[in-house]
Amino acid sequence: MRNSHAISLFAVALLATCPAFPAFGQNPDLQQKIAEVKQAAAANKQALAQYTWVEQTTISLKGEQKKQQHSQVRLGPDGKPQKQSLDAPAQPQQPADAGGRRGGRVKEHVVEKKKEEYEDYADSIKSLIEQYVPPDRDKIEEAKAKGSISLGPEAGAEGQYRLVIANYLKQGDSMTLVVDKARKGLVSLSIASYLDDPKDAVNVSVEFASEPSGLSHVSSEKIDGVSKQLTIAIQNSNYQKL
């Protein structure tokens, strides 16, 4: 699953592709903050290409863990994450005894069908998030023209501010970046969207951390498929310079 670093690259790409906002031409504070974060994001993207890290992805359905994967990750020449599995190959399932009960075979079929359903749903969520990554310049321009971009303080946290884009991809969705004023780096990123129906909500929350070298990266990510109570939790660790 490529979601973890995809979301990190999304935050970088969004800031890097945002030019000055004409709709906010009289707001020098906004323009200054955008310029500072764009510069920091570009430098961080370049630095991240020199690192490798371990990603743990856990898929849970209604609170029950269904799958967990571990991968070694680094950025490829195209800037996209390349992953190598750290897990042992899955053991093949033992075939049922020829004389086994029919009920056992039926149960296996039901279990396998449910597995396919939640994996298809997880893939649908991934495909949705990939539509936000990388951000589309035309959609950002459209949001600017409609006055859908806002800037304000982060409630309950001093020294931070929010950059919010409403109706980025779909009517009623939103993307929020929380930025630390002092280090001009991302603190968190969140997306509120949905699949085909607004009732089929998909919420994403991402937390960032900094290494002693100054590198800023995604430390954790949580993707919630609300209607089916499916959660994808991602943890990144062990950042090592190449």
N, C-alpha and C positions, 0 to 999 in steps of 0.2 A: 504494500500500500504506500502510495507516494504522498499521502496527505500531509504528513507532518512537515516536511521541508517545503512542500508546495505552499502551505500557508505562510511560512517564513519568507519565501521569495515573493509572495503576493504583497506583503507589507512593504518590502523594499521597492518592488516594481511600481506600486501605486504611488509612492512618494516621488520616485524618480521620473514618472511620466506626468506628474501634475505640474503644468506651467502656472504662471501667476494667474489668479482668478479675476477676470474682468469685472464680474459681478461684485467683487469686494475691493475694487480699485482704491477706494477711500479708506481702507483698513490696513495701514502699514504694519500693525502688529501681526495680523494674519500672514501677510506676505513675508515678514521677517522669519516667523516660525516655520513656514513652509520651506523657505530657503535653507534654514539651518538644518532641518530634518532631512531634506533632500541630500545635502552635502554629507551628513553623517551616515545616511543609508547607503550612499554610493561607496563610501570608504569601507563600510562594514561588509558589503557584498563582495568586494575585492578581497578582503581579509578572510572571509569564510571559505573561499576557494582553496585556501591553504590548509584546511583542517579536515579531519575525518572524525566521526562520532558514532555512538551506538544508539540505535532507535528501538524502543520496545513498543509494540502495538498490541493492544488488548481489545477484543470485541466482546461485549456483553449484551445479553438479551434478557430484559426484565430482571436485571440485577444478577443474572447467572453468567459467569464467564464461559464463552463458547470457543474462543480461539485466542492464542497469543503467539506473536512472532517477534524475533530479534534479528536485527540487520545491522551490518556495518555500512555507513553511508558517507559519501563524499560527493562533491559537485563535479560533473563532467565538463568537458570543453564547451558544451552548449549552455552551461549554467544550470542544468537540471540535475536533480539528485540521482546518483547511481547507487544501487543497493545490492549487497551480497548477504545472503542468508547466513545466520550464525547458528541456526537450529539443525538438529540431526534430521535426516530424511524421515518422513512419516512412515510408520509401520503399516504395511498393507493389512486390510481387514481380513480376518479369517472367514472363509466361506462357511455357510451354514451346513450342518450335516444333512446328507441326502434324506435321511429318515426323520429330520427335524419336524417339529410341529409347524403347521401352517400359520398359527398365531404368531410365532416368532418371526417368520418371514414378513408378515404383514406389519409388525411393529418396526422392523428394520426399514421397511419402505416408508413408513410414516416419518420416522426420524430423519431419513435421508431427504425427504421432501421438505420438511421444515428447515433443514440445514440449507437447502438450495434457496428457499424463500428468504431467509435472513441474509444470506450472502448476496442475493440479487438486490435486496433493499440496501445493503451496505454499499454495493457498487453504484446504485442510483444516487446515494448521498455523495459518494466520491465524485461522480460525474457532475453533480450540481456544484460542488465546491470548486471544481476545476474551471467552471465558467466564470468564476471570480478571479481566477489565476491563469495567466497574468491579467491585470486590469485592462479594459479596452478604452483607448483614448476617446473614441466617439461617445461612449457611455459617460465618461467623466465630463466631457464637454457638454453633453446633454444635461447632466446634473447641475453644472454651473449655470447654464442658461435658465434653468428652472428655479434657481436659488435654493437647491437642495443640499448645499454644503454649509455646515455650520461649525463654529469654533467656540469653545467655552471651557471653563474650569472643570476639572474632574471632581465631582461631588465627594467630599469627605477626605480628600487627599491634597495637601498643600504641595506646591511646586510641580504640579502636573496640569495638563490641559488635554482637551479632547478635540479630535477632528472627525466629524460625522458626515457620512454621505448617505442620503436617503434615496430610495427608489433607484439603486445603482443598476441592478439587473432586472428586478421584477417590482411591480407596484407593491409597496408596503414593506420591502426589505430594507435593511440598513447595514452599514459597515462603520465600525467605530475604532479609531486609533487613539490610544492613550500614550502621551509623550511626557518624559521627564524633562523639565525645563533646564536643569543644571547640566546634565550630560547629553541633552538633546537626543536621547535614544528612546526607542519604544519600550513601554512598560507592559502593555497588553494590547490585544487585538480581538475584536469580536464581530461576528456576522450573525444576523438574524434573517433567515430566508425560509423557503418552503419548496416542496417538490411541485407537483401539478396543481394541487389545491392548497390554498392558504392554511387550511386546517392541518395539513401534513407538514408541520413546522420542522425546520432543521436549524439548530443553534450551535454556534461554534465559539469557543473561548480559548484564547492562546495567552500564555504567560511567557515573558522573556526574561533572560538572565544574562549577566555579564561575566566574562572570564577576566582573570588578572591582567591579561594582555590587552584588555579593552574590547575584545570581541563580544558583540551582542548576538544572542541566538535564542531560538525557541527552546524553552526548558520543558514545557508541558502543553498539551493540547487536548481538548475534550470536544467531541462532536456528538450531539444528541439528535437522534431521529425520534422525535417526540411521540408520534402516533403509534409506533411499534415498540417503543421503549428500548430502542437499540442505542448503545453507547460505544463510541470508539475513543479509547484513551491512549494517548501517545506520550511517552517520556523519552527525552533525549539526555544523554550523559556521556562522560568520558571523552570530552573533546581533546584531540591530540593534533599537534601541528605535523604536517607531512614532512 
